[in-house]
Amino acid sequence: MAKIKKGDQVLVIAGRDKGKTGRVLEILKDSDRVIVEGVQRVTKHTKVGQNDRGTRTGGLETVEAPIHVSNVMVVDPETKKGTRVGYRTEEVERDGRKRTVRVRVAKRSGKDI
């Protein structure tokens, strides 16, 4: 089970954007990286082309670049500060069956993430 998931609010703890927070847009498992909204923005040169209506596309655009998972930390929902992630197992009854479910928990406050 991954400690950081798509949609989590994270805090950047290292790099040029240290201290910024943003929502995880995408997770790249093969390279252990995440793309965070508004963080690690780079200028990308795209080739100029035309669409069906004749308007030109391309040029310079700013996009979010991947950042390594070790450089981000999940934000605690209660204190709004960075926190480590732990797990708690619960027994949940669904459709008459008992199942054990792992729940992500913020180590700083003990609240569910």
PDB file as gemmi writes it, atoms N, CA and C in Angstrom:
CRYST1    1.000    1.000    1.000  90.00  90.00  90.00 P 1                      
ATOM      1  N   MET A   1       0.842  -1.184   0.000  1.00  0.00           N  
ATOM      2  CA  MET A   1       0.000   0.000   0.000  1.00  0.00           C  
ATOM      3  C   MET A   1       0.886   1.245   0.000  1.00  0.00           C  
ATOM      4  N   ALA A   2       0.583   2.178  -0.874  1.00  0.00           N  
ATOM      5  CA  ALA A   2       1.399   3.375  -1.014  1.00  0.00           C  
ATOM      6  C   ALA A   2       1.083   4.389   0.083  1.00  0.00           C  
ATOM      7  N   LYS A   3       2.096   5.086   0.546  1.00  0.00           N  
ATOM      8  CA  LYS A   3       1.881   6.088   1.583  1.00  0.00           C  
ATOM      9  C   LYS A   3       1.315   7.376   1.007  1.00  0.00           C  
ATOM     10  N   ILE A   4       1.637   7.687  -0.245  1.00  0.00           N  
ATOM     11  CA  ILE A   4       1.111   8.871  -0.910  1.00  0.00           C  
ATOM     12  C   ILE A   4       0.239   8.416  -2.069  1.00  0.00           C  
ATOM     13  N   LYS A   5      -0.950   8.987  -2.159  1.00  0.00           N  
ATOM     14  CA  LYS A   5      -1.901   8.598  -3.200  1.00  0.00           C  
ATOM     15  C   LYS A   5      -2.345   9.820  -3.996  1.00  0.00           C  
ATOM     16  N   LYS A   6      -2.912   9.564  -5.152  1.00  0.00           N  
ATOM     17  CA  LYS A   6      -3.443  10.626  -6.000  1.00  0.00           C  
ATOM     18  C   LYS A   6      -4.537  11.373  -5.236  1.00  0.00           C  
ATOM     19  N   GLY A   7      -4.464  12.702  -5.267  1.00  0.00           N  
ATOM     20  CA  GLY A   7      -5.453  13.516  -4.575  1.00  0.00           C  
ATOM     21  C   GLY A   7      -5.034  13.970  -3.188  1.00  0.00           C  
ATOM     22  N   ASP A   8      -3.941  13.424  -2.649  1.00  0.00           N  
ATOM     23  CA  ASP A   8      -3.459  13.829  -1.323  1.00  0.00           C  
ATOM     24  C   ASP A   8      -2.911  15.245  -1.363  1.00  0.00           C  
ATOM     25  N   GLN A   9      -3.068  15.963  -0.259  1.00  0.00           N  
ATOM     26  CA  GLN A   9      -2.438  17.267  -0.086  1.00  0.00           C  
ATOM     27  C   GLN A   9      -1.050  17.011   0.477  1.00  0.00           C  
ATOM     28  N   VAL A  10       0.002  17.482  -0.213  1.00  0.00           N  
ATOM     29  CA  VAL A  10       1.367  17.212   0.229  1.00  0.00           C  
ATOM     30  C   VAL A  10       2.158  18.509   0.401  1.00  0.00           C  
ATOM     31  N   LEU A  11       3.205  18.420   1.207  1.00  0.00           N  
ATOM     32  CA  LEU A  11       4.123  19.522   1.477  1.00  0.00           C  
ATOM     33  C   LEU A  11       5.478  19.147   0.911  1.00  0.00           C  
ATOM     34  N   VAL A  12       6.106  20.060   0.165  1.00  0.00           N  
ATOM     35  CA  VAL A  12       7.439  19.799  -0.382  1.00  0.00           C  
ATOM     36  C   VAL A  12       8.459  20.099   0.711  1.00  0.00           C  
ATOM     37  N   ILE A  13       9.325  19.110   1.014  1.00  0.00           N  
ATOM     38  CA  ILE A  13      10.276  19.268   2.118  1.00  0.00           C  
ATOM     39  C   ILE A  13      11.713  19.438   1.643  1.00  0.00           C  
ATOM     40  N   ALA A  14      11.945  19.366   0.319  1.00  0.00           N  
ATOM     41  CA  ALA A  14      13.299  19.555  -0.209  1.00  0.00           C  
ATOM     42  C   ALA A  14      13.210  20.059  -1.642  1.00  0.00           C  
ATOM     43  N   GLY A  15      14.239  20.769  -2.060  1.00  0.00           N  
ATOM     44  CA  GLY A  15      14.288  21.264  -3.428  1.00  0.00           C  
ATOM     45  C   GLY A  15      13.992  22.749  -3.504  1.00  0.00           C  
ATOM     46  N   ARG A  16      13.905  23.252  -4.728  1.00  0.00           N  
ATOM     47  CA  ARG A  16      13.729  24.691  -4.907  1.00  0.00           C  
ATOM     48  C   ARG A  16      12.340  25.189  -4.512  1.00  0.00           C  
ATOM     49  N   ASP A  17      11.356  24.288  -4.431  1.00  0.00           N  
ATOM     50  CA  ASP A  17      10.000  24.654  -4.033  1.00  0.00           C  
ATOM     51  C   ASP A  17       9.698  24.249  -2.595  1.00  0.00           C  
ATOM     52  N   LYS A  18      10.726  24.159  -1.760  1.00  0.00           N  
ATOM     53  CA  LYS A  18      10.575  23.743  -0.365  1.00  0.00           C  
ATOM     54  C   LYS A  18       9.584  24.659   0.355  1.00  0.00           C  
ATOM     55  N   GLY A  19       8.631  24.034   1.072  1.00  0.00           N  
ATOM     56  CA  GLY A  19       7.637  24.800   1.819  1.00  0.00           C  
ATOM     57  C   GLY A  19       6.309  24.949   1.104  1.00  0.00           C  
ATOM     58  N   LYS A  20       6.257  24.681  -0.193  1.00  0.00           N  
ATOM     59  CA  LYS A  20       5.007  24.804  -0.946  1.00  0.00           C  
ATOM     60  C   LYS A  20       4.141  23.567  -0.736  1.00  0.00           C  
ATOM     61  N   THR A  21       2.837  23.770  -0.820  1.00  0.00           N  
ATOM     62  CA  THR A  21       1.912  22.646  -0.727  1.00  0.00           C  
ATOM     63  C   THR A  21       1.099  22.565  -2.012  1.00  0.00           C  
ATOM     64  N   GLY A  22       0.619  21.366  -2.296  1.00  0.00           N  
ATOM     65  CA  GLY A  22      -0.197  21.159  -3.483  1.00  0.00           C  
ATOM     66  C   GLY A  22      -0.823  19.783  -3.473  1.00  0.00           C  
ATOM     67  N   ARG A  23      -1.736  19.568  -4.408  1.00  0.00           N  
ATOM     68  CA  ARG A  23      -2.445  18.290  -4.510  1.00  0.00           C  
ATOM     69  C   ARG A  23      -1.734  17.393  -5.508  1.00  0.00           C  
ATOM     70  N   VAL A  24      -1.631  16.096  -5.198  1.00  0.00           N  
ATOM     71  CA  VAL A  24      -0.971  15.135  -6.084  1.00  0.00           C  
ATOM     72  C   VAL A  24      -1.871  14.886  -7.288  1.00  0.00           C  
ATOM     73  N   LEU A  25      -1.341  15.140  -8.486  1.00  0.00           N  
ATOM     74  CA  LEU A  25      -2.086  14.936  -9.725  1.00  0.00           C  
ATOM     75  C   LEU A  25      -1.867  13.542 -10.296  1.00  0.00           C  
ATOM     76  N   GLU A  26      -0.642  13.037 -10.146  1.00  0.00           N  
ATOM     77  CA  GLU A  26      -0.291  11.754 -10.759  1.00  0.00           C  
ATOM     78  C   GLU A  26       0.853  11.125  -9.986  1.00  0.00           C  
ATOM     79  N   ILE A  27       0.874   9.789  -9.992  1.00  0.00           N  
ATOM     80  CA  ILE A  27       1.963   9.049  -9.355  1.00  0.00           C  
ATOM     81  C   ILE A  27       2.650   8.204 -10.417  1.00  0.00           C  
ATOM     82  N   LEU A  28       3.967   8.315 -10.497  1.00  0.00           N  
ATOM     83  CA  LEU A  28       4.766   7.532 -11.442  1.00  0.00           C  
ATOM     84  C   LEU A  28       5.488   6.452 -10.646  1.00  0.00           C  
ATOM     85  N   LYS A  29       4.895   5.264 -10.574  1.00  0.00           N  
ATOM     86  CA  LYS A  29       5.424   4.198  -9.730  1.00  0.00           C  
ATOM     87  C   LYS A  29       6.794   3.705 -10.179  1.00  0.00           C  
ATOM     88  N   ASP A  30       7.006   3.605 -11.490  1.00  0.00           N  
ATOM     89  CA  ASP A  30       8.261   3.036 -11.992  1.00  0.00           C  
ATOM     90  C   ASP A  30       9.469   3.869 -11.617  1.00  0.00           C  
ATOM     91  N   SER A  31       9.307   5.196 -11.488  1.00  0.00           N  
ATOM     92  CA  SER A  31      10.440   6.049 -11.145  1.00  0.00           C  
ATOM     93  C   SER A  31      10.332   6.658  -9.742  1.00  0.00           C  
ATOM     94  N   ASP A  32       9.354   6.210  -8.936  1.00  0.00           N  
ATOM     95  CA  ASP A  32       9.147   6.715  -7.565  1.00  0.00           C  
ATOM     96  C   ASP A  32       9.015   8.232  -7.526  1.00  0.00           C  
ATOM     97  N   ARG A  33       8.215   8.770  -8.420  1.00  0.00           N  
ATOM     98  CA  ARG A  33       8.017  10.215  -8.478  1.00  0.00           C  
ATOM     99  C   ARG A  33       6.540  10.552  -8.481  1.00  0.00           C  
ATOM    100  N   VAL A  34       6.232  11.792  -8.093  1.00  0.00           N  
ATOM    101  CA  VAL A  34       4.857  12.284  -8.114  1.00  0.00           C  
ATOM    102  C   VAL A  34       4.818  13.623  -8.833  1.00  0.00           C  
ATOM    103  N   ILE A  35       3.667  13.937  -9.403  1.00  0.00           N  
ATOM    104  CA  ILE A  35       3.456  15.249 -10.012  1.00  0.00           C  
ATOM    105  C   ILE A  35       2.489  15.996  -9.109  1.00  0.00           C  
ATOM    106  N   VAL A  36       2.937  17.148  -8.603  1.00  0.00           N  
ATOM    107  CA  VAL A  36       2.163  17.929  -7.639  1.00  0.00           C  
ATOM    108  C   VAL A  36       1.715  19.223  -8.308  1.00  0.00           C  
ATOM    109  N   GLU A  37       0.460  19.567  -8.094  1.00  0.00           N  
ATOM    110  CA  GLU A  37      -0.137  20.755  -8.693  1.00  0.00           C  
ATOM    111  C   GLU A  37       0.554  22.027  -8.189  1.00  0.00           C  
ATOM    112  N   GLY A  38       1.071  22.839  -9.112  1.00  0.00           N  
ATOM    113  CA  GLY A  38       1.685  24.114  -8.772  1.00  0.00           C  
ATOM    114  C   GLY A  38       3.102  24.031  -8.242  1.00  0.00           C  
ATOM    115  N   VAL A  39       3.718  22.848  -8.252  1.00  0.00           N  
ATOM    116  CA  VAL A  39       5.073  22.675  -7.719  1.00  0.00           C  
ATOM    117  C   VAL A  39       5.978  22.140  -8.819  1.00  0.00           C  
ATOM    118  N   GLN A  40       7.238  22.560  -8.797  1.00  0.00           N  
ATOM    119  CA  GLN A  40       8.239  22.091  -9.768  1.00  0.00           C  
ATOM    120  C   GLN A  40       7.801  22.439 -11.194  1.00  0.00           C  
ATOM    121  N   ARG A  41       7.355  23.672 -11.391  1.00  0.00           N  
ATOM    122  CA  ARG A  41       6.900  24.093 -12.717  1.00  0.00           C  
ATOM    123  C   ARG A  41       8.108  24.414 -13.597  1.00  0.00           C  
ATOM    124  N   VAL A  42       8.084  23.871 -14.807  1.00  0.00           N  
ATOM    125  CA  VAL A  42       9.163  24.090 -15.765  1.00  0.00           C  
ATOM    126  C   VAL A  42       8.579  24.596 -17.074  1.00  0.00           C  
ATOM    127  N   THR A  43       9.396  25.294 -17.853  1.00  0.00           N  
ATOM    128  CA  THR A  43       8.974  25.788 -19.157  1.00  0.00           C  
ATOM    129  C   THR A  43       9.266  24.734 -20.202  1.00  0.00           C  
ATOM    130  N   LYS A  44       8.253  24.395 -20.975  1.00  0.00           N  
ATOM    131  CA  LYS A  44       8.383  23.358 -21.984  1.00  0.00           C  
ATOM    132  C   LYS A  44       8.135  23.971 -23.354  1.00  0.00           C  
ATOM    133  N   HIS A  45       9.014  23.651 -24.293  1.00  0.00           N  
ATOM    134  CA  HIS A  45       8.879  24.144 -25.653  1.00  0.00           C  
ATOM    135  C   HIS A  45       8.109  23.108 -26.460  1.00  0.00           C  
ATOM    136  N   THR A  46       6.965  23.510 -27.019  1.00  0.00           N  
ATOM    137  CA  THR A  46       6.188  22.582 -27.833  1.00  0.00           C  
ATOM    138  C   THR A  46       6.206  23.054 -29.279  1.00  0.00           C  
ATOM    139  N   LYS A  47       6.196  22.094 -30.179  1.00  0.00           N  
ATOM    140  CA  LYS A  47       6.283  22.377 -31.600  1.00  0.00           C  
ATOM    141  C   LYS A  47       5.024  23.100 -32.081  1.00  0.00           C  
ATOM    142  N   VAL A  48       5.214  24.097 -32.920  1.00  0.00           N  
ATOM    143  CA  VAL A  48       4.099  24.879 -33.427  1.00  0.00           C  
ATOM    144  C   VAL A  48       3.362  24.068 -34.481  1.00  0.00           C  
ATOM    145  N   GLY A  49       2.031  24.054 -34.362  1.00  0.00           N  
ATOM    146  CA  GLY A  49       1.201  23.342 -35.330  1.00  0.00           C  
ATOM    147  C   GLY A  49      -0.107  24.077 -35.503  1.00  0.00           C  
ATOM    148  N   GLN A  50      -1.009  23.497 -36.292  1.00  0.00           N  
ATOM    149  CA  GLN A  50      -2.315  24.098 -36.504  1.00  0.00           C  
ATOM    150  C   GLN A  50      -3.389  23.049 -36.263  1.00  0.00           C  
ATOM    151  N   ASN A  51      -4.511  23.497 -35.696  1.00  0.00           N  
ATOM    152  CA  ASN A  51      -5.619  22.564 -35.541  1.00  0.00           C  
ATOM    153  C   ASN A  51      -6.593  22.734 -36.713  1.00  0.00           C  
ATOM    154  N   ASP A  52      -7.747  22.115 -36.640  1.00  0.00           N  
ATOM    155  CA  ASP A  52      -8.699  22.112 -37.753  1.00  0.00           C  
ATOM    156  C   ASP A  52      -9.205  23.506 -38.125  1.00  0.00           C  
ATOM    157  N   ARG A  53      -9.334  24.387 -37.172  1.00  0.00           N  
ATOM    158  CA  ARG A  53      -9.865  25.733 -37.437  1.00  0.00           C  
ATOM    159  C   ARG A  53      -8.806  26.704 -37.935  1.00  0.00           C  
ATOM    160  N   GLY A  54      -7.558  26.291 -37.903  1.00  0.00           N  
ATOM    161  CA  GLY A  54      -6.492  27.141 -38.405  1.00  0.00           C  
ATOM    162  C   GLY A  54      -5.775  27.933 -37.335  1.00  0.00           C  
ATOM    163  N   THR A  55      -6.156  27.766 -36.065  1.00  0.00           N  
ATOM    164  CA  THR A  55      -5.456  28.489 -35.007  1.00  0.00           C  
ATOM    165  C   THR A  55      -4.144  27.783 -34.699  1.00  0.00           C  
ATOM    166  N   ARG A  56      -3.160  28.569 -34.358  1.00  0.00           N  
ATOM    167  CA  ARG A  56      -1.838  28.015 -34.088  1.00  0.00           C  
ATOM    168  C   ARG A  56      -1.740  27.526 -32.650  1.00  0.00           C  
ATOM    169  N   THR A  57      -1.034  26.424 -32.474  1.00  0.00           N  
ATOM    170  CA  THR A  57      -0.780  25.897 -31.140  1.00  0.00           C  
ATOM    171  C   THR A  57       0.727  25.790 -30.966  1.00  0.00           C  
ATOM    172  N   GLY A  58       1.150  25.597 -29.728  1.00  0.00           N  
ATOM    173  CA  GLY A  58       2.574  25.409 -29.485  1.00  0.00           C  
ATOM    174  C   GLY A  58       3.215  26.639 -28.899  1.00  0.00           C  
ATOM    175  N   GLY A  59       4.539  26.606 -28.816  1.00  0.00           N  
ATOM    176  CA  GLY A  59       5.299  27.683 -28.208  1.00  0.00           C  
ATOM    177  C   GLY A  59       5.752  27.293 -26.820  1.00  0.00           C  
ATOM    178  N   LEU A  60       5.778  28.261 -25.913  1.00  0.00           N  
ATOM    179  CA  LEU A  60       6.206  28.016 -24.540  1.00  0.00           C  
ATOM    180  C   LEU A  60       5.001  27.760 -23.648  1.00  0.00           C  
ATOM    181  N   GLU A  61       5.071  26.722 -22.848  1.00  0.00           N  
ATOM    182  CA  GLU A  61       4.047  26.486 -21.840  1.00  0.00           C  
ATOM    183  C   GLU A  61       4.709  25.984 -20.569  1.00  0.00           C  
ATOM    184  N   THR A  62       4.110  26.324 -19.425  1.00  0.00           N  
ATOM    185  CA  THR A  62       4.669  25.874 -18.155  1.00  0.00           C  
ATOM    186  C   THR A  62       3.855  24.680 -17.666  1.00  0.00           C  
ATOM    187  N   VAL A  63       4.564  23.623 -17.295  1.00  0.00           N  
ATOM    188  CA  VAL A  63       3.925  22.401 -16.825  1.00  0.00           C  
ATOM    189  C   VAL A  63       4.617  21.931 -15.543  1.00  0.00           C  
ATOM    190  N   GLU A  64       3.932  21.074 -14.795  1.00  0.00           N  
ATOM    191  CA  GLU A  64       4.517  20.513 -13.582  1.00  0.00           C  
ATOM    192  C   GLU A  64       5.423  19.341 -13.951  1.00  0.00           C  
ATOM    193  N   ALA A  65       6.628  19.347 -13.408  1.00  0.00           N  
ATOM    194  CA  ALA A  65       7.574  18.253 -13.632  1.00  0.00           C  
ATOM    195  C   ALA A  65       7.501  17.306 -12.432  1.00  0.00           C  
ATOM    196  N   PRO A  66       7.893  16.037 -12.623  1.00  0.00           N  
ATOM    197  CA  PRO A  66       7.865  15.087 -11.503  1.00  0.00           C  
ATOM    198  C   PRO A  66       8.869  15.464 -10.413  1.00  0.00           C  
ATOM    199  N   ILE A  67       8.505  15.136  -9.181  1.00  0.00           N  
ATOM    200  CA  ILE A  67       9.374  15.351  -8.026  1.00  0.00           C  
ATOM    201  C   ILE A  67       9.444  14.024  -7.268  1.00  0.00           C  
ATOM    202  N   HIS A  68      10.602  13.704  -6.707  1.00  0.00           N  
ATOM    203  CA  HIS A  68      10.779  12.404  -6.055  1.00  0.00           C  
ATOM    204  C   HIS A  68       9.899  12.294  -4.807  1.00  0.00           C  
ATOM    205  N   VAL A  69       9.398  11.097  -4.564  1.00  0.00           N  
ATOM    206  CA  VAL A  69       8.496  10.834  -3.446  1.00  0.00           C  
ATOM    207  C   VAL A  69       9.132  11.188  -2.106  1.00  0.00           C  
ATOM    208  N   SER A  70      10.436  11.002  -1.979  1.00  0.00           N  
ATOM    209  CA  SER A  70      11.110  11.288  -0.710  1.00  0.00           C  
ATOM    210  C   SER A  70      11.152  12.779  -0.408  1.00  0.00           C  
ATOM    211  N   ASN A  71      10.863  13.621  -1.389  1.00  0.00           N  
ATOM    212  CA  ASN A  71      10.908  15.069  -1.182  1.00  0.00           C  
ATOM    213  C   ASN A  71       9.545  15.677  -0.869  1.00  0.00           C  
ATOM    214  N   VAL A  72       8.526  14.836  -0.702  1.00  0.00           N  
ATOM    215  CA  VAL A  72       7.205  15.342  -0.324  1.00  0.00           C  
ATOM    216  C   VAL A  72       6.708  14.600   0.912  1.00  0.00           C  
ATOM    217  N   MET A  73       5.787  15.257   1.645  1.00  0.00           N  
ATOM    218  CA  MET A  73       5.253  14.707   2.881  1.00  0.00           C  
ATOM    219  C   MET A  73       3.764  15.022   2.929  1.00  0.00           C  
ATOM    220  N   VAL A  74       2.967  14.062   3.361  1.00  0.00           N  
ATOM    221  CA  VAL A  74       1.527  14.250   3.445  1.00  0.00           C  
ATOM    222  C   VAL A  74       1.208  15.305   4.499  1.00  0.00           C  
ATOM    223  N   VAL A  75       0.216  16.186   4.205  1.00  0.00           N  
ATOM    224  CA  VAL A  75      -0.187  17.226   5.144  1.00  0.00           C  
ATOM    225  C   VAL A  75      -1.232  16.659   6.101  1.00  0.00           C  
ATOM    226  N   ASP A  76      -1.020  16.894   7.386  1.00  0.00           N  
ATOM    227  CA  ASP A  76      -1.956  16.442   8.422  1.00  0.00           C  
ATOM    228  C   ASP A  76      -3.261  17.229   8.279  1.00  0.00           C  
ATOM    229  N   PRO A  77      -4.421  16.550   8.245  1.00  0.00           N  
ATOM    230  CA  PRO A  77      -5.691  17.262   8.068  1.00  0.00           C  
ATOM    231  C   PRO A  77      -6.056  18.175   9.236  1.00  0.00           C  
ATOM    232  N   GLU A  78      -5.512  17.917  10.420  1.00  0.00           N  
ATOM    233  CA  GLU A  78      -5.865  18.718  11.589  1.00  0.00           C  
ATOM    234  C   GLU A  78      -4.920  19.908  11.786  1.00  0.00           C  
ATOM    235  N   THR A  79      -3.602  19.650  11.775  1.00  0.00           N  
ATOM    236  CA  THR A  79      -2.637  20.709  12.075  1.00  0.00           C  
ATOM    237  C   THR A  79      -2.139  21.451  10.850  1.00  0.00           C  
ATOM    238  N   LYS A  80      -2.432  20.939   9.653  1.00  0.00           N  
ATOM    239  CA  LYS A  80      -1.995  21.540   8.381  1.00  0.00           C  
ATOM    240  C   LYS A  80      -0.472  21.596   8.259  1.00  0.00           C  
ATOM    241  N   LYS A  81       0.218  20.679   8.938  1.00  0.00           N  
ATOM    242  CA  LYS A  81       1.668  20.555   8.836  1.00  0.00           C  
ATOM    243  C   LYS A  81       2.000  19.188   8.268  1.00  0.00           C  
ATOM    244  N   GLY A  82       3.250  18.978   7.874  1.00  0.00           N  
ATOM    245  CA  GLY A  82       3.672  17.699   7.342  1.00  0.00           C  
ATOM    246  C   GLY A  82       3.634  16.607   8.400  1.00  0.00           C  
ATOM    247  N   THR A  83       3.307  15.399   7.977  1.00  0.00           N  
ATOM    248  CA  THR A  83       3.223  14.284   8.915  1.00  0.00           C  
ATOM    249  C   THR A  83       3.634  12.988   8.237  1.00  0.00           C  
ATOM    250  N   ARG A  84       4.048  12.032   9.055  1.00  0.00           N  
ATOM    251  CA  ARG A  84       4.306  10.694   8.545  1.00  0.00           C  
ATOM    252  C   ARG A  84       2.991   9.939   8.498  1.00  0.00           C  
ATOM    253  N   VAL A  85       2.988   8.846   7.731  1.00  0.00           N  
ATOM    254  CA  VAL A  85       1.766   8.076   7.554  1.00  0.00           C  
ATOM    255  C   VAL A  85       1.920   6.711   8.197  1.00  0.00           C  
ATOM    256  N   GLY A  86       0.930   6.329   8.989  1.00  0.00           N  
ATOM    257  CA  GLY A  86       0.895   5.006   9.598  1.00  0.00           C  
ATOM    258  C   GLY A  86      -0.383   4.305   9.171  1.00  0.00           C  
ATOM    259  N   TYR A  87      -0.569   3.087   9.638  1.00  0.00           N  
ATOM    260  CA  TYR A  87      -1.750   2.311   9.269  1.00  0.00           C  
ATOM    261  C   TYR A  87      -2.409   1.739  10.508  1.00  0.00           C  
ATOM    262  N   ARG A  88      -3.725   1.631  10.446  1.00  0.00           N  
ATOM    263  CA  ARG A  88      -4.507   1.006  11.501  1.00  0.00           C  
ATOM    264  C   ARG A  88      -5.432   0.008  10.827  1.00  0.00           C  
ATOM    265  N   THR A  89      -5.578  -1.186  11.404  1.00  0.00           N  
ATOM    266  CA  THR A  89      -6.482  -2.177  10.831  1.00  0.00           C  
ATOM    267  C   THR A  89      -7.812  -2.134  11.570  1.00  0.00           C  
ATOM    268  N   GLU A  90      -8.881  -2.187  10.795  1.00  0.00           N  
ATOM    269  CA  GLU A  90     -10.231  -2.176  11.347  1.00  0.00           C  
ATOM    270  C   GLU A  90     -11.012  -3.331  10.758  1.00  0.00           C  
ATOM    271  N   GLU A  91     -11.966  -3.818  11.529  1.00  0.00           N  
ATOM    272  CA  GLU A  91     -12.868  -4.834  11.001  1.00  0.00           C  
ATOM    273  C   GLU A  91     -14.155  -4.145  10.576  1.00  0.00           C  
ATOM    274  N   VAL A  92     -14.501  -4.300   9.298  1.00  0.00           N  
ATOM    275  CA  VAL A  92     -15.686  -3.663   8.731  1.00  0.00           C  
ATOM    276  C   VAL A  92     -16.617  -4.760   8.246  1.00  0.00           C  
ATOM    277  N   GLU A  93     -17.904  -4.566   8.502  1.00  0.00           N  
ATOM    278  CA  GLU A  93     -18.869  -5.555   8.056  1.00  0.00           C  
ATOM    279  C   GLU A  93     -19.578  -5.044   6.805  1.00  0.00           C  
ATOM    280  N   ARG A  94     -19.384  -5.788   5.698  1.00  0.00           N  
ATOM    281  CA  ARG A  94     -20.034  -5.444   4.432  1.00  0.00           C  
ATOM    282  C   ARG A  94     -20.764  -6.669   3.905  1.00  0.00           C  
ATOM    283  N   ASP A  95     -22.001  -6.503   3.559  1.00  0.00           N  
ATOM    284  CA  ASP A  95     -22.815  -7.585   2.998  1.00  0.00           C  
ATOM    285  C   ASP A  95     -22.828  -8.810   3.907  1.00  0.00           C  
ATOM    286  N   GLY A  96     -22.811  -8.596   5.214  1.00  0.00           N  
ATOM    287  CA  GLY A  96     -22.851  -9.701   6.153  1.00  0.00           C  
ATOM    288  C   GLY A  96     -21.525 -10.390   6.392  1.00  0.00           C  
ATOM    289  N   ARG A  97     -20.451  -9.879   5.786  1.00  0.00           N  
ATOM    290  CA  ARG A  97     -19.116 -10.468   5.962  1.00  0.00           C  
ATOM    291  C   ARG A  97     -18.222  -9.485   6.706  1.00  0.00           C  
ATOM    292  N   LYS A  98     -17.369 -10.042   7.547  1.00  0.00           N  
ATOM    293  CA  LYS A  98     -16.390  -9.203   8.240  1.00  0.00           C  
ATOM    294  C   LYS A  98     -15.112  -9.178   7.427  1.00  0.00           C  
ATOM    295  N   ARG A  99     -14.608  -7.992   7.212  1.00  0.00           N  
ATOM    296  CA  ARG A  99     -13.364  -7.823   6.469  1.00  0.00           C  
ATOM    297  C   ARG A  99     -12.439  -6.907   7.247  1.00  0.00           C  
ATOM    298  N   THR A 100     -11.139  -7.165   7.139  1.00  0.00           N  
ATOM    299  CA  THR A 100     -10.162  -6.273   7.762  1.00  0.00           C  
ATOM    300  C   THR A 100      -9.704  -5.261   6.724  1.00  0.00           C  
ATOM    301  N   VAL A 101      -9.735  -4.004   7.108  1.00  0.00           N  
ATOM    302  CA  VAL A 101      -9.391  -2.908   6.209  1.00  0.00           C  
ATOM    303  C   VAL A 101      -8.256  -2.115   6.828  1.00  0.00           C  
ATOM    304  N   ARG A 102      -7.253  -1.771   6.007  1.00  0.00           N  
ATOM    305  CA  ARG A 102      -6.155  -0.928   6.475  1.00  0.00           C  
ATOM    306  C   ARG A 102      -6.509   0.533   6.206  1.00  0.00           C  
ATOM    307  N   VAL A 103      -6.422   1.354   7.237  1.00  0.00           N  
ATOM    308  CA  VAL A 103      -6.759   2.770   7.134  1.00  0.00           C  
ATOM    309  C   VAL A 103      -5.493   3.586   7.337  1.00  0.00           C  
ATOM    310  N   ARG A 104      -5.270   4.581   6.470  1.00  0.00           N  
ATOM    311  CA  ARG A 104      -4.103   5.456   6.636  1.00  0.00           C  
ATOM    312  C   ARG A 104      -4.375   6.455   7.747  1.00  0.00           C  
ATOM    313  N   VAL A 105      -3.365   6.640   8.621  1.00  0.00           N  
ATOM    314  CA  VAL A 105      -3.497   7.490   9.786  1.00  0.00           C  
ATOM    315  C   VAL A 105      -2.316   8.459   9.845  1.00  0.00           C  
ATOM    316  N   ALA A 106      -2.590   9.715  10.182  1.00  0.00           N  
ATOM    317  CA  ALA A 106      -1.526  10.714  10.374  1.00  0.00           C  
ATOM    318  C   ALA A 106      -0.852  10.461  11.699  1.00  0.00           C  
ATOM    319  N   LYS A 107       0.485  10.312  11.701  1.00  0.00           N  
ATOM    320  CA  LYS A 107       1.231  10.044  12.938  1.00  0.00           C  
ATOM    321  C   LYS A 107       1.218  11.254  13.880  1.00  0.00           C  
ATOM    322  N   ARG A 108       1.146  12.457  13.322  1.00  0.00           N  
ATOM    323  CA  ARG A 108       1.211  13.670  14.140  1.00  0.00           C  
ATOM    324  C   ARG A 108      -0.025  13.824  15.024  1.00  0.00           C  
ATOM    325  N   SER A 109      -1.222  13.601  14.456  1.00  0.00           N  
ATOM    326  CA  SER A 109      -2.451  13.843  15.220  1.00  0.00           C  
ATOM    327  C   SER A 109      -3.269  12.578  15.477  1.00  0.00           C  
ATOM    328  N   GLY A 110      -3.010  11.516  14.732  1.00  0.00           N  
ATOM    329  CA  GLY A 110      -3.773  10.290  14.914  1.00  0.00           C  
ATOM    330  C   GLY A 110      -5.061  10.256  14.117  1.00  0.00           C  
ATOM    331  N   LYS A 111      -5.342  11.284  13.328  1.00  0.00           N  
ATOM    332  CA  LYS A 111      -6.572  11.370  12.539  1.00  0.00           C  
ATOM    333  C   LYS A 111      -6.420  10.582  11.232  1.00  0.00           C  
ATOM    334  N   ASP A 112      -7.559  10.113  10.699  1.00  0.00           N  
ATOM    335  CA  ASP A 112      -7.556   9.421   9.417  1.00  0.00           C  
ATOM    336  C   ASP A 112      -7.218  10.388   8.285  1.00  0.00           C  
ATOM    337  N   ILE A 113      -6.514   9.861   7.288  1.00  0.00           N  
ATOM    338  CA  ILE A 113      -6.175  10.686   6.112  1.00  0.00           C  
ATOM    339  C   ILE A 113      -7.148  10.343   5.007  1.00  0.00           C  
TER     340      ILE A 113                                                      
END                                                                             
